[in-house]
Amino acid sequence: MAIQRHLPPGAKIMLEIPSAPASTQNKVPRRVKQSFSAKLVRVTNGDHCKLLGLKFQRPLIPRTVKRKIASTV
């Protein structure tokens, strides 16, 4: 992740990522937000920002999805 401000190593981070509206029949689509908890493990200086290496508390892709992806490759 790239940011402009300084964060100390070990900082706890909560990312909130909005997704595109979900398509539903006969209903107005709603935006959905997903939250991800992570710990800052590495900071590298970029050209005009800090590049953060994050360790997420849970996998971002469930194992069942990983298996399906791996079987199609």
C-alpha positions as CSV (number, residue, x, y, z in Angstrom):
1,M,0.0,0.0,0.0
2,A,1.3,3.5,-0.8
3,I,0.6,6.4,1.6
4,Q,2.0,9.9,2.2
5,R,2.3,9.9,6.0
6,H,4.7,8.1,8.3
7,L,3.5,5.0,10.3
8,P,5.7,3.2,12.8
9,P,6.6,-0.5,12.3
10,G,4.0,-2.7,14.0
11,A,1.2,-0.2,13.6
12,K,-2.3,-1.8,13.3
13,I,-4.1,-0.8,10.2
14,M,-7.8,-1.2,9.2
15,L,-8.4,-1.0,5.4
16,E,-12.0,-0.4,4.2
17,I,-12.4,-1.1,0.5
18,P,-15.7,-0.2,-1.2
19,S,-16.8,-2.5,-4.0
20,A,-19.0,-1.8,-7.0
21,P,-22.8,-1.9,-6.4
22,A,-24.2,-5.4,-6.2
23,S,-26.7,-6.3,-8.9
24,T,-30.0,-7.4,-7.5
25,Q,-33.4,-7.9,-9.1
26,N,-36.0,-5.3,-8.5
27,K,-33.9,-3.5,-5.8
28,V,-31.7,-0.5,-5.9
29,P,-28.1,-1.7,-5.8
30,R,-26.1,-1.1,-2.6
31,R,-22.5,-0.4,-2.2
32,V,-20.6,-2.9,-0.1
33,K,-17.6,-2.2,2.1
34,Q,-15.1,-4.9,3.1
35,S,-12.8,-4.4,6.1
36,F,-9.4,-5.9,6.4
37,S,-7.2,-5.8,9.5
38,A,-3.4,-5.8,9.0
39,K,-0.1,-5.2,10.8
40,L,2.6,-3.0,9.3
41,V,5.7,-5.2,8.8
42,R,7.9,-3.1,6.4
43,V,8.2,0.5,5.1
44,T,10.1,1.4,2.0
45,N,10.6,4.9,0.6
46,G,9.0,5.4,-2.8
47,D,9.5,8.4,-5.1
48,H,6.8,10.6,-3.4
49,C,5.3,8.2,-0.9
50,K,5.9,5.4,1.7
51,L,5.3,1.9,0.5
52,L,3.9,-0.4,3.2
53,G,4.3,-4.1,3.5
54,L,1.3,-5.5,5.4
55,K,0.5,-8.8,7.1
56,F,-3.2,-9.5,7.1
57,Q,-4.9,-11.2,10.0
58,R,-6.9,-13.5,7.6
59,P,-6.3,-14.6,4.1
60,L,-7.8,-12.2,1.5
61,I,-9.0,-15.1,-0.6
62,P,-10.7,-18.0,1.1
63,R,-9.0,-21.4,0.6
64,T,-11.9,-22.8,-1.4
65,V,-11.6,-20.0,-3.9
66,K,-7.8,-20.6,-4.1
67,R,-8.4,-24.3,-4.9
68,K,-10.8,-23.4,-7.7
69,I,-8.3,-20.9,-9.2
70,A,-5.4,-23.4,-8.9
71,S,-7.5,-26.2,-10.6
72,T,-8.3,-24.0,-13.6
73,V,-4.6,-22.9,-14.2
